[in-house]
Amino acid sequence: MAPNRLRIVIVGGGVAGLALASALEKADIDYVLLEGRPDIAPFLGASVAITANGFRILDQLGCAGTIQNATVPMSFVQTWAMRDGRLVTQWESMLVILKRNGYPFSFMDRHFLLKTLYDNIEDKSKVLLGKKVSRVDHSKQGISVQCKDGTTYTGDIAIGADGVYSIVRNEMWRHMDIAQPGLPAQERKLMSAEYKCMYGVSRPIKGHEGDCDPAYFHRCVGQDISSMWSTANDGRIFWFVYEKLDKVYHVPDIPKFTDQDTLDLAQRCAPLYLSDKLKFSDVWENRIKYMCLPLEEAFFEHWSYGRIACIGDTAHKWTPNLGAGANNAIEDAATTANALHILSQSKTPPDHKAIEAALSGIRERRKFRAETTSKATNMTTRLDATKGPRERWMTYYMVPWFLKEYLINRQSTGAVGSEKVDYLPDPPQSLSGTQAFNHTYSSGKKPSMLGRVIPALPLLLLAYCASTIFSNIIQHPAMGTTFRKVLPSGQLEYNGQTWKLPTMTSPVSIMVTFFSPSLLNVDPLQRLQMITFITDLAPLWLIWIFESHRPANVMTWAWLPVIFGAAFQLKGIGIVGPIWFFLHYVQSPLGNYSALDWRMVNMAAAKTALVAVLATLVIPTFAMYFLPDLDQRLQVNVVWQVFPIVTVIFHYLLRKLTVSDTTRIDRLYNVHADLPYVRFAVYTLSVISALTFNWVRFTSTASLASLILPNWNVINALFRSEPVDLDFPAATKVFLQVDEVVCFGAAFVWLALLIHDLKKAEMTNTAWWKIVALAVGGTVVAGPGAVVALAWLRRDEILATKKTKGSVGDTYVVNKSGPTASELARLQKFLSKK
């Protein structure tokens, strides 16, 4: 029993009202629901869609199972041109969203949904039918709701869930006008209509059974007209047709439509295509019921006043193109139930001020999600009806070619930030998705870009320091003298011996000349430093390749490793590496990995990256430092200088010609499918790197520190642009030492920033002292390349298994069993369609 007996009067027995009633019953909050119709679930209205945000709440209330058992979850979306039946685009978006969110996208009769919600209420005596409300009064002591039949119901709070033309909202405005004359004036004329909707249900169409698969959802686009339709598991077809009105109407002038208006619209639509074979005339000839209504649009500023609040279509009304109306009504109900539950838990009855604050908080909590949905669905209506040139361009070109994944991601992410009933347990099904429900996404607030830039500024400082030192080395007289001598003649000369440059093409000839002291063993210690340095670069380059092939980095700088690879060959990785690390960190907040398949490396890329890096970087490195013929070393170095470009091209060919890309299937049924390949690649290059590092350690006649770390006095002088006595081999040695130290120093700073993100999100609780000890000890034992690669891999494994702070549940439970034979066959059939 609740500490105080708060009493709620719900007006309206639609989706929002019944969902709220069920939630209040679970909280043992006293209520009465007043519905004006004589039947709680009339055979009226359109079909309705329930998606993950609605399903999770219904699951909490105990009726999601009934709906899922009676409906077929949708998997695929096809968009057709109504004029000629051409397939504009298709995608497995609903299957992706099902796997991410754990709940399906399902269509059903509105009658069935209302009946299911009603049947879920245990005490049906609290749901009163035939109660058309005529007046709502309130004071600081309570509310009074009068019905047209003369009955009156009192309580503490009135909740208006009575639809688009709400009596409760009008009464709320009346009270606002009394207290502050003119306050609701703008809202009274806010509602508008630019489109109308003819909707209905049709019998199965003979001869078109194959075109009416319940797993498919169809969108149909045209000029000032559009449609969408789906098939129920019993073969009935739920359909909608949207047509642009002659102008935008506002209340009270929004038109109503007669049956003749509907028949005229049906006749105009008869020759239009709903798929490549199905026309609207086929659907219309088999109609069971139909109706035509204006599509009102409004997002009201005031959802509550005093002890009165509005939810669902009473508070916000939008077009139905995204199937978001019922789901947001359910979210409104959950938010309202949470607010009322908190009020009911006070030891004494809440006063007027507390109630007013609680009700106004509903809108504050729901505003972002509801407003975002309103804009998105209203925009979709205009895109589908190709309102103008911009909409036509978006519908026929941008969405099919560039925006499909973006739209899928936006929809699944929108669902995970949805409301729930806070005082009820999280259902097991809500834990089954690969994108965890997390209410921190509900506000729409993204991490501050400045908040990521500032802690990453040390990376740019490192790049600046390296750039300053490199500039002074390049301008050193020893460098100029050597290049002026070598480049025109094409001859390298050291200790009385000469070698011919294998190419005179700039800038490769300059780069080969720069590397020649280590390649020709002019300075044996420099040769050893370069062997371990470049071998350590291999796992780092592998990381850059992997990062460029995962959805989390699409349209970021990490997507373009070839640009950074070419740049570091020309300018030094001591400059370019920190810049890459900076950009990657700034553009990779944890939200980019909120869906497990966003972390997932493209399967073809994961399978072939190791071979590409070995063939284009590791093997050429060993060849140019271990071949007995020094001229051959120079020749190999020519090829090595362009390895970033060669790697990307070779990797592309390997992906396309040698393996099958199973990403679109694995991201649905095994989001960890890439990890074995990623692990093997990282382990392989880490072992090679560590073995090389230690071979150099035990081969060198000098200490490892003196081999890798540049002389501090020399570096200090170069940074200050002071004169330094260096010959050409010594100058290149200092350059390459700084290159290595700054590159891997930046890599460790980058990893520290990424680990900080994980710790802040409570995805790891490893103490910093342990992390530092492992980094230092690992670097001493195995070298920086191996440590950076293994630390990156550990982060990747955490991203693949752990949920961020605020998520429902702590760890993902990933089903790796894969699709059933029938699921795989259906998916492959879909993917094979052109």
Buried (B, 14 or more C-beta within 10 A) or exposed (E): EBEBEBBBBBBBBBBBBBBBBBBBBBBEBBBBBBBBBEBBBEEEBBBBBBBBBBBBBBBBBBBBEBBBEBBBBBBBBBBBBBBEBEBBBBBBBBBBBBBBBBBBBBBBBBBBBBBBBBBBBEEEEBBBEEBBBEBBBBEEEBBBBBBEEEEEBBBBBBBBBBBBBBBBBBBBBBBBBEEEEEBBEEBEEBBBBBBBBBBBBBBBBEEBEEBBBBBBBBBBBBEEBBBBBBBBEEEBBBBBBBBBBEEEBEBEEBEEBEEEBBBEBBEEBBEBBBBEEBBBBBBBEBBEEBBBBBBBBBBBEBBBBBBBBBBBBBBBBBBBBBBBBBBBBBBBBBBBBBBBBBBBBBEEBBEBEBBBEBBBBBBEBBBBBBBBBBEBBBBBBBBBBBBEEEBBEBBBEBBBEEBBBEBBBEBBBBBBBBBBBBBBEBBEBBBBBBBBBBBBBBEEEEEEEEEBEEBBEBBBEBBEBBBBBBEBBBEBEBBEEBBEBBBEEBEBEBEEEEBEBBBEEEEBBBBBBBBBBBBBBBBEBBBBBBBBBBBBBBBBBBBBBBBBBBBBBBEBBBBBBBBBBBBBBEBBBBBBBBBBBBBBBBBBBBBBBBBBBBBBBBBBBBBBBBBBBBBBBBEBBBBBBEBEEBEEBBBBBBBBBBBBBBBBBBBBEBBEEEBEBBBBBBBBBBBBBBBEBBBEBBBBBBEBBBBBBBBBBEEBEEEBEEBBBBBEEBBEBBBEEEEBEBBBBBBBBBBBBBBBBBBBBBBBBBBBBBBEBBBEBBBBEEEEEEBEEBBEEBBEEBBBBBBBBBBBBBBBBBBBBBBBEBBBBBEBEBEEEBBEEEBEEBBEEBEEEE
